């Protein structure tokens, strides 16, 4: 009998959360399933005296609570990853030892959870995205001015490197606004001086963009109708006050989605796509991403398709 695990922030019995729908789909198949919060994955290397060299990671994990091995693991949420977070890196390395297969694979899920890593992968693969640069929170005025000029001038968009459901993305029309947001970003524990934030050209979607669920070779796109901009915040995600309707899968959309998925190395993702002057470009990629809204718009059980993808991966071993 297959054993499964869902890994995310917190378990919830509210249907709007990914963990709820994934666990429900697994249990409907009579698959024994548990939930693991990423914060519960303990590592103890930080308790070794400074300067101690520990080369065998298994030695570290002998000191921590045992996590039973399962056949399939599905992430329900992103992880707050930055290169300087050595503890989370060790947690994810430990997690790799606890399951035969993952959806998505641990390293790719980790990288796409960080927007800097995500955009770099897309740029390297030649995926069309808004003009994008990276700056540090303590950037001098001349660096900010030079970056804005390369983007074509104000307004520009500043993005927190970690996904925060649209709340870490800001439209800025002045130098002072950029400086204020950079100062605000310093309040986030995972943004250190060595971890850059994203600055992009502003694209006026005129109230229309596409959110696409991709699962292996299946594509389920939906239009988002209504402005993606709040008074002070750029919203790339679908919130409850917007209307979502399914849209046609064109060859251009299909090609862009599969090119993006290959660059990201994911089994499933939600890809947010801008329509700008008749051309498509990727706003961002969300490893896993919200499930419920695509289910409503496309009248399909996304959670069950993700579960089937995990089962197929396991059975192909």
Buried (B, 14 or more C-beta within 10 A) or exposed (E): EBBBBBBBBEBBEEEEBBBBBBBBBBEEEEBEBBBBBBEEBBBEBEEEEEEEEEEEEEEBBEEBEEBEEBBBBBBBBBBBBBEEBEEBBBBBBBBEEBBBBBBBBBEBBBBBBBBBBBBBBBEEEEBBBBBBBBBBBEBEEEEBEBBBEEBEEBBBBBBBBBBBEBEBBBBBEEEEBBBBBBEBBEEBEBBBEEBBBBBBBBBEBEEBBBBBBBBBEBBBBBBBEBBBBBEEBBBBBBBEEBEBEBBEBEEEBBEBBBBBBEBBBBBBBBBBBBBBEEEBBBBBBBBBBBBBBBBEBBEBBBBBBBBBBBBBBBEEE
